[in-house]
Protein backbone atom coordinates (compact mmCIF):
# COMPACT_ATOMS: atom_id res chain seq x y z
CA UNK A 1 0.00 0.00 0.00
CA UNK A 2 1.38 3.39 -0.97
CA UNK A 3 0.11 6.86 -1.78
CA UNK A 4 0.86 8.29 -5.21
CA UNK A 5 0.29 11.87 -3.99
CA UNK A 6 1.59 12.76 -0.54
CA UNK A 7 -1.27 14.29 1.49
CA UNK A 8 -0.77 17.77 2.97
CA UNK A 9 -1.37 16.38 6.47
CA UNK A 10 1.65 14.07 6.22
CA UNK A 11 3.79 16.97 4.98
CA UNK A 12 2.64 19.03 7.95
CA UNK A 13 3.27 16.30 10.53
CA UNK A 14 6.75 15.63 9.12
CA UNK A 15 7.50 19.24 8.22
CA UNK A 16 11.23 18.84 8.88
CA UNK A 17 11.46 16.54 5.84
CA UNK A 18 11.52 18.01 2.34
CA UNK A 19 8.51 16.93 0.26
CA UNK A 20 8.48 19.54 -2.51
CA UNK A 21 10.20 22.78 -3.47
CA UNK A 22 8.32 26.07 -3.26
CA UNK A 23 8.53 27.74 -6.68
CA UNK A 24 6.44 29.80 -9.05
CA UNK A 25 8.37 28.40 -12.00
CA UNK A 26 7.09 25.61 -14.23
CA UNK A 27 9.63 23.28 -12.71
CA UNK A 28 9.67 19.78 -11.24
CA UNK A 29 12.39 17.77 -9.55
CA UNK A 30 12.89 14.30 -10.99
CA UNK A 31 14.55 11.82 -8.66
CA UNK A 32 15.73 8.26 -9.22
CA UNK A 33 16.28 5.75 -6.41
CA UNK A 34 18.22 2.50 -6.00
CA UNK A 35 20.89 2.74 -8.73
CA UNK A 36 23.22 3.17 -10.32
CA UNK A 37 23.12 0.15 -12.59
CA UNK A 38 24.32 -0.04 -16.20
CA UNK A 39 21.14 -1.58 -17.59
CA UNK A 40 18.92 1.35 -16.59
CA UNK A 41 20.82 4.37 -15.25
CA UNK A 42 22.82 4.97 -18.40
CA UNK A 43 19.66 4.93 -20.52
CA UNK A 44 18.03 7.44 -18.15
CA UNK A 45 21.06 9.71 -18.42
CA UNK A 46 20.85 9.60 -22.21
CA UNK A 47 17.17 10.53 -22.08
CA UNK A 48 17.73 13.35 -19.60
CA UNK A 49 20.40 14.75 -21.91
CA UNK A 50 18.02 14.57 -24.89
CA UNK A 51 15.48 16.74 -23.07
CA UNK A 52 18.06 18.96 -21.32
CA UNK A 53 16.60 17.89 -17.96
CA UNK A 54 18.46 17.55 -14.67
CA UNK A 55 17.68 15.05 -11.93
CA UNK A 56 18.83 13.81 -8.54
CA UNK A 57 19.95 10.20 -8.12
CA UNK A 58 19.62 8.66 -4.65
CA UNK A 59 22.29 5.99 -4.85
CA UNK A 60 22.74 2.71 -3.00
CA UNK A 61 26.34 2.48 -1.83
CA UNK A 62 26.96 -1.10 -2.90
CA UNK A 63 25.85 -0.23 -6.45
CA UNK A 64 28.20 2.75 -6.55
CA UNK A 65 31.01 0.48 -5.39
CA UNK A 66 30.28 -1.84 -8.35
CA UNK A 67 29.77 0.91 -10.93
CA UNK A 68 31.75 4.01 -9.90
CA UNK A 69 32.02 5.11 -13.52
CA UNK A 70 28.25 5.63 -13.67
CA UNK A 71 28.35 7.83 -10.57
CA UNK A 72 31.10 9.88 -12.19
CA UNK A 73 28.95 10.28 -15.28
CA UNK A 74 25.94 11.39 -13.21
CA UNK A 75 28.02 14.09 -11.57
CA UNK A 76 29.87 15.16 -14.73
CA UNK A 77 26.56 15.69 -16.56
CA UNK A 78 25.36 18.11 -13.90
CA UNK A 79 22.98 15.99 -11.86
CA UNK A 80 22.82 15.78 -8.07
CA UNK A 81 23.38 12.69 -5.95
CA UNK A 82 21.92 11.54 -2.65
CA UNK A 83 22.60 8.83 -0.08
CA UNK A 84 20.10 5.92 -0.11
CA UNK A 85 21.98 3.73 2.43
CA UNK A 86 24.61 1.17 1.54
CA UNK A 87 22.35 -1.90 1.33
CA UNK A 88 18.88 -0.38 0.80
CA UNK A 89 17.80 -1.23 4.33
CA UNK A 90 14.44 -0.64 5.96
CA UNK A 91 14.71 1.75 8.89
CA UNK A 92 11.63 0.35 10.61
CA UNK A 93 13.29 -3.08 10.76
CA UNK A 94 16.76 -1.88 11.77
CA UNK A 95 18.12 -0.61 15.07
CA UNK A 96 19.40 2.96 15.21
CA UNK A 97 23.12 2.16 15.44
CA UNK A 98 23.09 -0.33 12.56
CA UNK A 99 21.07 2.05 10.40
CA UNK A 100 23.39 4.98 10.98
CA UNK A 101 26.42 2.79 10.29
CA UNK A 102 24.86 1.74 6.98
CA UNK A 103 24.24 5.37 6.00
CA UNK A 104 27.82 6.25 6.96
CA UNK A 105 29.13 3.37 4.85
CA UNK A 106 27.26 4.77 1.85
CA UNK A 107 28.82 8.17 2.59
CA UNK A 108 32.20 6.65 1.76
CA UNK A 109 31.03 6.29 -1.86
CA UNK A 110 28.37 9.02 -2.18
CA UNK A 111 29.56 12.41 -0.91
CA UNK A 112 26.38 14.42 -0.35
CA UNK A 113 24.26 16.01 2.39
CA UNK A 114 21.08 14.70 0.76
CA UNK A 115 19.47 11.55 2.13
CA UNK A 116 16.38 9.57 1.24
CA UNK A 117 15.37 6.56 3.38
CA UNK A 118 14.61 3.39 1.41
CA UNK A 119 10.85 2.74 1.37
CA UNK A 120 10.45 6.17 3.00
CA UNK A 121 10.74 4.39 6.35
CA UNK A 122 12.76 5.68 9.29
CA UNK A 123 12.42 5.57 13.05
CA UNK A 124 12.30 8.95 14.83
CA UNK A 125 15.68 8.37 16.51
CA UNK A 126 17.31 7.58 13.16
CA UNK A 127 15.88 10.71 11.59
CA UNK A 128 16.90 12.88 14.54
CA UNK A 129 20.51 11.71 14.26
CA UNK A 130 20.64 12.16 10.49
CA UNK A 131 19.11 15.65 10.51
CA UNK A 132 22.22 17.02 12.17
CA UNK A 133 24.10 16.95 8.86
CA UNK A 134 21.71 15.77 6.15
CA UNK A 135 18.59 17.07 4.45
CA UNK A 136 15.99 14.30 4.41
CA UNK A 137 14.35 14.31 0.98
CA UNK A 138 10.97 12.65 0.59
CA UNK A 139 8.54 13.23 -2.29
CA UNK A 140 5.33 14.79 -3.53
CA UNK A 141 4.59 12.17 -6.21
CA UNK A 142 5.45 8.46 -6.13
CA UNK A 143 5.22 7.02 -9.64
CA UNK A 144 4.60 3.39 -8.68
CA UNK A 145 7.09 2.17 -11.28
CA UNK A 146 8.08 -0.59 -8.82
CA UNK A 147 4.50 -1.92 -8.57
CA UNK A 148 3.99 -5.12 -10.56
CA UNK A 149 0.22 -4.77 -10.12
CA UNK A 150 -0.16 -1.63 -12.21
CA UNK A 151 0.32 -1.16 -15.95
CA UNK A 152 2.82 1.15 -17.58
CA UNK A 153 -0.10 3.30 -18.70
CA UNK A 154 -1.34 3.64 -15.11
CA UNK A 155 2.16 4.53 -13.95
CA UNK A 156 2.23 7.33 -16.51
CA UNK A 157 -1.17 8.53 -15.32
CA UNK A 158 0.11 8.56 -11.75
CA UNK A 159 2.70 11.19 -12.55
CA UNK A 160 0.83 13.20 -15.18
CA UNK A 161 -2.29 13.54 -13.01
CA UNK A 162 -0.50 14.43 -9.77
CA UNK A 163 2.54 16.59 -10.44
CA UNK A 164 2.50 20.37 -10.00
CA UNK A 165 5.01 23.20 -9.77
CA UNK A 166 7.77 22.22 -7.39
CA UNK A 167 6.88 18.52 -7.17
CA UNK A 168 9.61 16.09 -6.19
CA UNK A 169 8.83 12.98 -8.23
CA UNK A 170 10.18 9.49 -7.53
CA UNK A 171 11.20 6.93 -10.11
CA UNK A 172 13.60 4.01 -9.67
CA UNK A 173 16.62 3.19 -11.83
CA UNK A 174 16.27 -0.51 -11.09
CA UNK A 175 15.66 -3.73 -12.99
CA UNK A 176 12.26 -4.07 -11.30
CA UNK A 177 11.15 -0.71 -12.71
CA UNK A 178 12.87 -0.92 -16.09
CA UNK A 179 9.94 -2.11 -18.21
CA UNK A 180 7.65 0.67 -16.98
CA UNK A 181 10.36 3.29 -17.19
CA UNK A 182 11.07 2.63 -20.84
CA UNK A 183 7.42 3.41 -21.58
CA UNK A 184 6.76 6.13 -19.01
CA UNK A 185 9.84 8.34 -19.07
CA UNK A 186 9.85 9.29 -22.78
CA UNK A 187 6.13 10.04 -22.61
CA UNK A 188 6.35 11.98 -19.35
CA UNK A 189 9.41 13.95 -20.40
CA UNK A 190 7.63 14.91 -23.61
CA UNK A 191 4.54 15.93 -21.63
CA UNK A 192 6.66 18.14 -19.38
CA UNK A 193 8.50 19.70 -22.29
CA UNK A 194 5.36 20.27 -24.37
CA UNK A 195 3.78 22.07 -21.41
CA UNK A 196 6.72 24.35 -20.77
CA UNK A 197 8.12 22.53 -17.74
CA UNK A 198 11.76 21.94 -16.96
CA UNK A 199 13.26 19.42 -14.58
CA UNK A 200 15.90 20.61 -12.15
CA UNK A 201 18.18 18.74 -9.80
CA UNK A 202 18.47 19.54 -6.10
CA UNK A 203 21.94 21.05 -6.34
CA UNK A 204 20.86 24.42 -4.96
CA UNK A 205 19.40 22.62 -1.97
CA UNK A 206 22.67 20.73 -1.54
CA UNK A 207 24.62 23.98 -1.57
CA UNK A 208 22.26 25.79 0.77
CA UNK A 209 22.21 22.91 3.23
CA UNK A 210 25.98 22.51 3.17
CA UNK A 211 26.43 26.23 3.93
CA UNK A 212 24.20 25.86 7.00
CA UNK A 213 26.74 23.49 8.50
C-alpha positions as CSV (number, residue, x, y, z in Angstrom):
1,X,0.0,0.0,0.0
2,X,1.4,3.4,-1.0
3,X,0.1,6.9,-1.8
4,X,0.9,8.3,-5.2
5,X,0.3,11.9,-4.0
6,X,1.6,12.8,-0.5
7,X,-1.3,14.3,1.5
8,X,-0.8,17.8,3.0
9,X,-1.4,16.4,6.5
10,X,1.6,14.1,6.2
11,X,3.8,17.0,5.0
12,X,2.6,19.0,8.0
13,X,3.3,16.3,10.5
14,X,6.8,15.6,9.1
15,X,7.5,19.2,8.2
16,X,11.2,18.8,8.9
17,X,11.5,16.5,5.8
18,X,11.5,18.0,2.3
19,X,8.5,16.9,0.3
20,X,8.5,19.5,-2.5
21,X,10.2,22.8,-3.5
22,X,8.3,26.1,-3.3
23,X,8.5,27.7,-6.7
24,X,6.4,29.8,-9.1
25,X,8.4,28.4,-12.0
26,X,7.1,25.6,-14.2
27,X,9.6,23.3,-12.7
28,X,9.7,19.8,-11.2
29,X,12.4,17.8,-9.5
30,X,12.9,14.3,-11.0
31,X,14.5,11.8,-8.7
32,X,15.7,8.3,-9.2
33,X,16.3,5.7,-6.4
34,X,18.2,2.5,-6.0
35,X,20.9,2.7,-8.7
36,X,23.2,3.2,-10.3
37,X,23.1,0.1,-12.6
38,X,24.3,0.0,-16.2
39,X,21.1,-1.6,-17.6
40,X,18.9,1.4,-16.6
41,X,20.8,4.4,-15.3
42,X,22.8,5.0,-18.4
43,X,19.7,4.9,-20.5
44,X,18.0,7.4,-18.2
45,X,21.1,9.7,-18.4
46,X,20.9,9.6,-22.2
47,X,17.2,10.5,-22.1
48,X,17.7,13.4,-19.6
49,X,20.4,14.8,-21.9
50,X,18.0,14.6,-24.9
51,X,15.5,16.7,-23.1
52,X,18.1,19.0,-21.3
53,X,16.6,17.9,-18.0
54,X,18.5,17.6,-14.7
55,X,17.7,15.1,-11.9
56,X,18.8,13.8,-8.5
57,X,20.0,10.2,-8.1
58,X,19.6,8.7,-4.7
59,X,22.3,6.0,-4.9
60,X,22.7,2.7,-3.0
61,X,26.3,2.5,-1.8
62,X,27.0,-1.1,-2.9
63,X,25.9,-0.2,-6.4
64,X,28.2,2.7,-6.5
65,X,31.0,0.5,-5.4
66,X,30.3,-1.8,-8.3
67,X,29.8,0.9,-10.9
68,X,31.7,4.0,-9.9
69,X,32.0,5.1,-13.5
70,X,28.2,5.6,-13.7
71,X,28.4,7.8,-10.6
72,X,31.1,9.9,-12.2
73,X,28.9,10.3,-15.3
74,X,25.9,11.4,-13.2
75,X,28.0,14.1,-11.6
76,X,29.9,15.2,-14.7
77,X,26.6,15.7,-16.6
78,X,25.4,18.1,-13.9
79,X,23.0,16.0,-11.9
80,X,22.8,15.8,-8.1
81,X,23.4,12.7,-6.0
82,X,21.9,11.5,-2.6
83,X,22.6,8.8,-0.1
84,X,20.1,5.9,-0.1
85,X,22.0,3.7,2.4
86,X,24.6,1.2,1.5
87,X,22.3,-1.9,1.3
88,X,18.9,-0.4,0.8
89,X,17.8,-1.2,4.3
90,X,14.4,-0.6,6.0
91,X,14.7,1.8,8.9
92,X,11.6,0.3,10.6
93,X,13.3,-3.1,10.8
94,X,16.8,-1.9,11.8
95,X,18.1,-0.6,15.1
96,X,19.4,3.0,15.2
97,X,23.1,2.2,15.4
98,X,23.1,-0.3,12.6
99,X,21.1,2.0,10.4
100,X,23.4,5.0,11.0
101,X,26.4,2.8,10.3
102,X,24.9,1.7,7.0
103,X,24.2,5.4,6.0
104,X,27.8,6.2,7.0
105,X,29.1,3.4,4.9
106,X,27.3,4.8,1.9
107,X,28.8,8.2,2.6
108,X,32.2,6.6,1.8
109,X,31.0,6.3,-1.9
110,X,28.4,9.0,-2.2
111,X,29.6,12.4,-0.9
112,X,26.4,14.4,-0.4
113,X,24.3,16.0,2.4
114,X,21.1,14.7,0.8
115,X,19.5,11.5,2.1
116,X,16.4,9.6,1.2
117,X,15.4,6.6,3.4
118,X,14.6,3.4,1.4
119,X,10.9,2.7,1.4
120,X,10.5,6.2,3.0
121,X,10.7,4.4,6.3
122,X,12.8,5.7,9.3
123,X,12.4,5.6,13.0
124,X,12.3,8.9,14.8
125,X,15.7,8.4,16.5
126,X,17.3,7.6,13.2
127,X,15.9,10.7,11.6
128,X,16.9,12.9,14.5
129,X,20.5,11.7,14.3
130,X,20.6,12.2,10.5
131,X,19.1,15.6,10.5
132,X,22.2,17.0,12.2
133,X,24.1,17.0,8.9
134,X,21.7,15.8,6.2
135,X,18.6,17.1,4.4
136,X,16.0,14.3,4.4
137,X,14.3,14.3,1.0
138,X,11.0,12.6,0.6
139,X,8.5,13.2,-2.3
140,X,5.3,14.8,-3.5
141,X,4.6,12.2,-6.2
142,X,5.5,8.5,-6.1
143,X,5.2,7.0,-9.6
144,X,4.6,3.4,-8.7
145,X,7.1,2.2,-11.3
146,X,8.1,-0.6,-8.8
147,X,4.5,-1.9,-8.6
148,X,4.0,-5.1,-10.6
149,X,0.2,-4.8,-10.1
150,X,-0.2,-1.6,-12.2
151,X,0.3,-1.2,-16.0
152,X,2.8,1.1,-17.6
153,X,-0.1,3.3,-18.7
154,X,-1.3,3.6,-15.1
155,X,2.2,4.5,-13.9
156,X,2.2,7.3,-16.5
157,X,-1.2,8.5,-15.3
158,X,0.1,8.6,-11.8
159,X,2.7,11.2,-12.6
160,X,0.8,13.2,-15.2
161,X,-2.3,13.5,-13.0
162,X,-0.5,14.4,-9.8
163,X,2.5,16.6,-10.4
164,X,2.5,20.4,-10.0
165,X,5.0,23.2,-9.8
166,X,7.8,22.2,-7.4
167,X,6.9,18.5,-7.2
168,X,9.6,16.1,-6.2
169,X,8.8,13.0,-8.2
170,X,10.2,9.5,-7.5
171,X,11.2,6.9,-10.1
172,X,13.6,4.0,-9.7
173,X,16.6,3.2,-11.8
174,X,16.3,-0.5,-11.1
175,X,15.7,-3.7,-13.0
176,X,12.3,-4.1,-11.3
177,X,11.1,-0.7,-12.7
178,X,12.9,-0.9,-16.1
179,X,9.9,-2.1,-18.2
180,X,7.6,0.7,-17.0
181,X,10.4,3.3,-17.2
182,X,11.1,2.6,-20.8
183,X,7.4,3.4,-21.6
184,X,6.8,6.1,-19.0
185,X,9.8,8.3,-19.1
186,X,9.9,9.3,-22.8
187,X,6.1,10.0,-22.6
188,X,6.3,12.0,-19.3
189,X,9.4,13.9,-20.4
190,X,7.6,14.9,-23.6
191,X,4.5,15.9,-21.6
192,X,6.7,18.1,-19.4
193,X,8.5,19.7,-22.3
194,X,5.4,20.3,-24.4
195,X,3.8,22.1,-21.4
196,X,6.7,24.3,-20.8
197,X,8.1,22.5,-17.7
198,X,11.8,21.9,-17.0
199,X,13.3,19.4,-14.6
200,X,15.9,20.6,-12.2
201,X,18.2,18.7,-9.8
202,X,18.5,19.5,-6.1
203,X,21.9,21.0,-6.3
204,X,20.9,24.4,-5.0
205,X,19.4,22.6,-2.0
206,X,22.7,20.7,-1.5
207,X,24.6,24.0,-1.6
208,X,22.3,25.8,0.8
209,X,22.2,22.9,3.2
210,X,26.0,22.5,3.2
211,X,26.4,26.2,3.9
212,X,24.2,25.9,7.0
213,X,26.7,23.5,8.5
